[in-house]
Amino acid sequence: IHGVLHADVPSFEVQVAPILLDNCVPCHGAKKAEGGYRLDTFEQFMKSGDSGDAPIVPGNGEKSEVYLRVISKDHSVRMPADSEPLAQKEVDLIRDWIVAGASFKGKSPSDPLYLTIPPVDYPPPPEKYRSPLPVTAVAFSSDGKQLFVSGYHELSVWNVDDGTRVARVSNLPERIYAIAVSPSGNQIAVGCGHPGKLGEVRLIDKETLKVSQIVGRAPDVVLDLAYS
């Protein structure tokens, strides 16, 4: 496949790496490397496995083993193994990235993929929950007048005196596992993430109730945190 590109050249960091993280790293990571092949970092992604075949040949999809595997009709060859094939849009992104030269613009090719992928803006929480949602984390404000409660892609703020919800904080990962309020009371730290894929610590400004900073990222969810 030579010279066939979509209008916009895909970015490895923004578009290709998330596909690998979601579909490939569980079988081709540091702890488990089927066929001697790892792709949990860009550096490893570009190295051959036990077969010796080049996983990526910049500019040429027909010679790139990764691309040939994801489009194969043979279930014993196609990747990801024992799973549904990639969506056509994902296949096209990988192909177009290879044809465009398979460039890397991250900080370091040896960084794990979860650090290579830029922080994202998450979708808003549901307007209304169709069924009860388990509460996985709670914390009181420093004055004890408000209660911060975990939700789906959100942190809700409740008035302790009358039990009313006074605010919803969005732009948070799917699940929240830990909440801590700073000693000054002007900042809320949230330990959150997507199980088995990405964990983050996001800081929320108490005044604006918006995410102000991301201070930590991990390969799995953040289960606990505390201020010194």
N, C-alpha and C positions, 0 to 999 in steps of 0.2 A: 504494500500500500504506500504509494509515493505521491506526495503533493496534493492529497485530498484533505482539505481542512475546512472546519467550520469557520465562521466569520471571526470568532474570538478564540485565540489560542488558549487552551486550558492551562491553569497554574497547577504545578505539582502540589504546592503547599495548601492551596485553597480547595482544589477539586479532586485531585488524584489520591493524595495521602488519606483523606477520609474514607475513600472506597477501600483502600488497603487495610486501614485500621478496623473497619467494620466487618470485612469479609475474609481477610487473609491472615492477619497476625496471629489469631488463635492457633493455627496449624504451622505457621512459619515465623515464629518468634524466638526469643532467646531461650525460653524454657523448652520449647518443642519446635524442632525444625525438620519437618517432613522432607525427605529427599535431600537432606543436608542444605536446604535452602532457607534463608531468612530474609524477611523484608520489613523488619520492625524499625529499621533506619534506612535512609536513602542510600547510604554507603553499602549496606548489606543487600539492599534491593537490586543494586546494579551488579552484584557478584554472582557468578555461576554456582549452582548447587552441585550435587553428586553427578548429574548427567553431563556436566561440562558445557551445556548449551547456554548461549548468551541470553540472559533474561530480557534485556533491553538493548536493542541496537538503534541508537539515535538516528532518526530519519527513515527507518525502515521497519514497519510493522510486520512484514512477511518473514523477517528473520528474528523477530523478538519473541522468545519463548513464552513470556508472560501473556502477550496478546494472543498468540496461537492457542494457548491453553484456555483462555476465557471465551474464545469463540468456537472451540471444538464441539462437535456434535457427539463425539465418543465420550460416554459418561465415565469411562475408566481414565480418561485423559483430562477432561474439562475441569477447570477450577472456577470457583471453589468446589472442592470435593464434598460429596455427601450433602449437598445443599442445592438450593435453587440457583440457576445461572444468574449472572449479573444482568441487571436491566440494560436494555439497549442503549439508553442514555449514558450509563456508566461505561459500557464498552466503547462507545463513541468518544468519550472523554479521554480514555486511556489511549485509544488509537491516535486521536488528534494531537495529544501531548507527545507521543513518540514521533509522529511524522514531523512535528514542529521542531524536533531536536532534543527532546527529553531533558529540558533544562531544569536546574535546581537553583532557587533563589533564597533558600533559607539561610539561617545563621551558620549552621554547621551540618554537613552531611552525616555526621556520626550521632546527631541528636535523635532520640527516639521520635517516632512519628507524632505522638501526642504533644510533643513540644514544637514540632515543625509546623503543625496546623495552627494558624492564627486563632486567637480567641474569637468566639462568634457571638452575635446577638441572638438570643434564644427567642422562640415564638412566644406569644402572650399566653397566659393561662386561660383555661376555659372560662367563659363568662359565667356559666353555672355548671356545677358538678352533677352528673347524672346518677352517681351512686356515691356512698360514703367513701372517703379517702383516708387511709391510715395516716395518723399523725406520727411522724418519725423524729421530730425535734421541736422543742419549745424553749423559750427563755423570756424572763421578765426584763423590762427596761430598768435602768439604774435606779429610778424613783419608785419602781413597783407599780406604776399606774397603767402600764401597757404590757400586753403579752404578745410575743412574736411566735408565730406558728407556721410550721412547714406546710407546703402545698405542692401541687404539680406545676413546675416552672414558676413558682411564686413563693413569697413570704407574706403572710397576712398579719395585720396589726389589729389587735383587739383591745377595747377599753375594758379594764378589769372591773370597774364599778358597776357597769350595766350590761356587760357582755356583748356590746355591739362591735361590729367590724368597722374600723375607721380608715383603713388603707390597705392597698395591695401593692406589693413590690414585685415587679417583673424583671425580665432579662436574667433569669436564673436557670441553671440546668434542670433536667427532668426531675431529679429527686434531691431532697435536702435531708442531711443526716445529723448536722450539728449547727447550733447557733450560739454565738457568744457576743456579749455586749462589752465594749471597751470600758476600762475603769472610769474614763471621763464621761461615758454615756453618749458620746457624739458619733459613735461608729458601731456598726453591727457586722460581725464576721460570720459568713455562712460557709459551712463545709458541705459540698454537694458533688453531683456528677452523674454519669451514666454507668451503671455497673459493668465492669469488665472492659471498659473502653477509655474513660476519662474521668478524672476527679479534679475539682478546683476549690480554691478558697476565694470567694468574692466578698469584697468589702462594700457595705452600704452606708452612705452618708445619712445620719439620723435626721438631719434637717430637711433634705430634699427627698429622702427615701428613694434614691437612685443608686445603682452600682457605680462606685467611684474608682475601683481598682481591682485587679486580679493579682493576688500575691503568691499564689502557689498552684502548680498543676501536677497531676500524678497519673499513673496508668490505670488507676481504679478509683472508686469513690472515696472521698474524704469522710471518715467516720467520726472524727473528734477533733476538737481544737480548743485552744485557750489562750487568753492574753497573759503576758507575764506581769 
